[in-house]
Amino acid sequence: MRAIWNGAIGFGLVNIPIKLYSATESSTLDLDMLDSKDLSNIRFKRVNEKTGKEVVWENIVKGYKIEDKYIVLNDEDFEAASPEKSKVLSISQFVKEAEIDPALFETPYFLEPQKNGEGAYKLLLKALTKTKMAGIGSFVLREREILCLIRPYEDKILMVNRMRYPEEMRSYEDLKIPEGSTPKPAELKMAEQLIKSLATTFEPTKYKDTYNADLLKIIKQKAKGKKIKPAAVKEPEGKATDLMAMLKASLEKGKKKAG
């Protein structure tokens, strides 16, 4: 694993030197984009809009347009914007994790203590575990200020969950969500029974990404010259008048499965 950020956690007057690592990796198949005519690989190039010539990475800069003029920014400019946040992940408050809407959560990262930070790291980990609290903080990563949650992961390591800012959440006011009629008491009762019948303790290891494995099977079959024909899938349908019947059938199916 390669660290993507070096800095420190600001915990009151305590600074804990840490390294930040991505906690996830993609499970999708590595598919190449090809020209359908001869299966040549498609390459994406960084091209100068005026000359049409390719530009090498070391000659690319970033700029912001003001009044038809670009203001070019360099590394020093980005660091000068919030120098302290480029080096310190400062915890501003502690909260109960359940208080945060899951819609705000994004990418998880692991935190590793650096030399001389092991004791303070362990202290924060144990304190958060015992109080069942999490820290809210922010820092600058790749030229962007990141809002984040710091919490124990499996009670063994500190994890940072990158969070969306509330203003990044779109409004759903423009969506056509019909108010509909109030559910009938019998329907509501049966829906509650169905939910309770399916309620169990969450076990993340039970869930696997099977799509990629299925897709790889098809790839291997095609490599052997076999023709692939998708299985017919019936479109799900249901009318409001069928609610009771569907709920009853769902409960019966659940009972048979449990039996």
C-alpha positions in Angstrom: 0.0 0.0 0.0 1.2 3.5 -0.9 0.5 6.5 1.3 -1.5 9.2 -0.5 -1.1 11.9 2.2 1.3 12.6 5.0 0.4 14.9 7.9 -1.0 14.8 11.4 -4.3 14.6 13.3 -4.9 17.7 15.4 -6.6 16.4 18.6 -6.9 19.3 21.0 -3.3 20.3 21.7 -2.0 16.9 20.6 -0.7 16.3 17.1 -0.5 12.7 15.9 1.7 12.2 12.9 0.0 9.8 10.4 -0.1 8.5 6.9 -3.3 8.2 4.9 -4.0 5.1 2.7 -6.9 4.2 0.5 -9.0 1.6 2.2 -10.8 0.3 -1.0 -9.9 -1.0 -4.4 -12.0 -1.6 -7.5 -13.4 -5.1 -8.1 -14.4 -4.4 -11.7 -12.8 -6.2 -14.6 -10.1 -4.2 -16.4 -11.8 -3.8 -19.8 -9.9 -1.9 -22.6 -11.6 0.4 -25.1 -11.1 -0.9 -28.7 -11.9 0.2 -32.3 -14.6 -2.2 -33.5 -13.1 -2.3 -37.0 -9.7 -3.8 -36.1 -9.7 -4.1 -32.3 -6.9 -1.5 -32.0 -6.5 0.0 -28.5 -8.1 3.5 -28.1 -5.6 6.0 -26.6 -6.6 9.2 -24.9 -4.3 12.1 -25.5 -3.9 15.5 -23.9 -4.1 17.8 -26.9 -3.4 21.5 -27.3 -6.7 23.1 -28.5 -5.0 25.5 -30.8 -2.1 23.4 -32.3 -3.7 20.0 -32.1 -0.4 18.6 -30.8 -0.1 16.4 -27.7 1.1 18.0 -24.5 3.4 16.1 -22.1 2.4 16.1 -18.4 5.3 18.3 -17.2 4.1 21.1 -19.5 0.5 21.0 -18.1 -0.5 23.7 -15.6 -3.8 24.6 -13.9 -5.5 27.9 -14.3 -8.7 29.8 -13.4 -10.4 32.1 -16.0 -11.2 35.6 -14.9 -12.5 38.1 -17.6 -11.2 36.0 -20.5 -7.8 35.7 -18.9 -6.3 32.6 -17.3 -4.6 33.0 -13.9 -2.1 30.1 -13.6 -1.7 28.4 -10.3 1.4 26.5 -9.0 2.0 24.2 -6.0 2.9 27.1 -3.8 -0.4 28.8 -4.5 -2.4 25.7 -3.5 -0.5 25.4 -0.3 -0.8 29.1 0.5 -4.7 28.9 0.4 -4.8 26.8 3.6 -1.3 25.9 4.7 -2.3 24.4 8.0 -4.9 22.1 6.4 -2.4 20.8 3.9 -0.5 19.3 6.9 -3.0 18.8 9.7 -6.3 17.0 9.8 -7.9 19.0 12.6 -10.7 17.5 14.6 -13.2 20.3 15.3 -15.9 18.3 17.2 -16.9 14.8 18.4 -20.3 13.3 17.5 -22.3 10.1 17.6 -21.9 8.4 14.2 -25.7 7.7 14.1 -26.3 11.5 14.0 -24.8 11.7 10.5 -27.0 10.9 7.5 -25.3 8.0 5.6 -25.9 9.9 2.3 -23.0 12.2 3.3 -20.5 9.4 3.4 -18.0 8.9 0.6 -14.6 7.2 0.4 -12.9 5.4 3.4 -9.2 5.7 4.2 -6.9 4.0 6.7 -4.7 6.0 9.1 -1.3 4.7 10.1 0.7 6.3 12.9 4.2 7.6 12.0 7.2 7.4 14.2 6.7 8.9 17.7 2.9 9.0 17.1 2.1 5.5 18.2 1.1 6.3 21.8 -1.2 9.2 20.9 -2.7 7.2 18.0 -3.6 4.3 20.4 -5.0 6.8 22.9 -7.4 8.3 20.4 -8.4 4.9 19.1 -9.2 3.6 22.5 -11.0 6.8 23.6 -13.2 6.8 20.6 -14.0 3.1 21.0 -14.9 3.5 24.7 -17.0 6.6 24.2 -18.6 5.3 20.9 -17.9 8.7 19.4 -16.3 9.9 16.1 -14.4 13.0 15.2 -15.4 15.5 12.5 -12.5 17.3 10.9 -11.1 18.6 7.6 -7.9 18.7 5.7 -6.7 19.5 2.1 -6.1 16.5 -0.2 -5.2 16.9 -3.9 -6.1 20.6 -4.0 -9.5 20.1 -2.3 -10.7 20.6 1.2 -12.1 17.4 2.6 -14.7 17.1 5.2 -14.3 13.8 7.1 -15.2 11.6 9.9 -12.5 9.8 12.0 -13.7 6.7 13.7 -12.4 3.3 14.9 -12.6 0.4 12.4 -13.0 -3.0 13.9 -11.6 -1.4 17.1 -8.1 -2.0 15.7 -7.3 1.0 13.4 -8.4 4.6 12.9 -10.4 5.2 9.7 -11.2 8.4 7.9 -14.5 8.5 6.0 -14.5 11.3 3.4 -17.8 13.2 3.5 -19.9 15.3 1.2 -20.6 18.8 2.1 -24.4 19.4 2.6 -24.4 21.8 -0.4 -23.1 19.0 -2.6 -26.4 17.1 -2.1 -28.9 17.7 -4.9 -32.4 18.8 -4.1 -35.1 16.3 -4.9 -37.8 19.0 -5.1 -38.0 18.8 -8.9 -38.7 15.0 -8.9 -42.2 13.9 -9.3 -42.9 12.0 -6.1 -46.6 11.5 -5.8 -48.2 11.9 -2.4 -50.5 8.9 -3.0 -53.1 7.7 -0.7 -52.5 6.7 3.0 -51.7 3.0 3.3 -54.6 0.8 4.6 -54.0 -0.4 8.2 -54.0 -4.0 7.0 -51.4 -3.3 4.3 -49.2 -1.4 6.7 -49.4 -4.2 9.3 -48.5 -6.9 6.7 -45.6 -4.8 5.4 -44.3 -4.5 9.0 -44.5 -8.2 9.4 -42.6 -8.8 6.1 -39.9 -6.4 7.3 -39.6 -8.1 10.7 -39.5 -11.5 9.0 -36.5 -10.4 6.9 -34.7 -8.6 9.8 -31.3 -10.0 10.8 -28.0 -8.8 12.1 -26.0 -7.2 9.2 -23.1 -9.5 8.1 -21.1 -7.7 5.3 -19.2 -10.9 4.4 -22.4 -12.4 3.1 -22.5 -10.0 0.2 -20.3 -10.6 -2.8 -19.9 -8.9 -6.2 -21.0 -11.7 -8.4 -21.5 -9.6 -11.6 -17.8 -9.6 -12.5 -17.5 -13.4 -11.9 -20.5 -14.0 -14.2 -19.0 -11.6 -16.8 -15.7 -13.4 -16.7 -17.5 -16.7 -17.4 -19.0 -15.2 -20.5 -15.6 -13.9 -21.6 -14.1 -17.4 -21.2 -17.0 -18.9 -23.1 -16.6 -16.4 -26.0 -12.8 -17.2 -26.0 -13.8 -20.8 -26.7 -16.0 -19.7 -29.6 -19.3 -20.2 -27.9 -22.3 -17.9 -28.7 -23.9 -16.1 -25.8 -27.6 -15.6 -25.6 -29.0 -13.7 -22.6 -31.6 -15.4 -20.6 -35.1 -13.9 -20.8 -35.9 -11.8 -17.8 -39.5 -10.9 -17.1 -40.0 -7.2 -16.3 -41.4 -6.9 -12.7 -44.8 -5.4 -12.5 -47.3 -4.7 -9.8 -50.4 -2.7 -9.4 -51.6 -0.8 -6.4 -54.6 -3.2 -6.2 -52.2 -6.1 -5.9 -50.5 -4.9 -2.8 -52.1 -7.2 -0.3 -51.7 -10.2 -2.6 -48.0 -9.4 -3.1 -47.4 -8.9 0.6 -49.1 -12.2 1.4 -47.1 -14.0 -1.2 -43.9 -12.5 0.0 -44.6 -13.6 3.6 -45.4 -17.1 2.5 -42.2 -17.3 0.4 -40.2 -16.2 3.4 -41.8 -18.8 5.6 -41.1 -21.6 3.1 -37.5 -20.4 2.8 -37.1 -20.4 6.6 -38.6 -23.8 6.8 
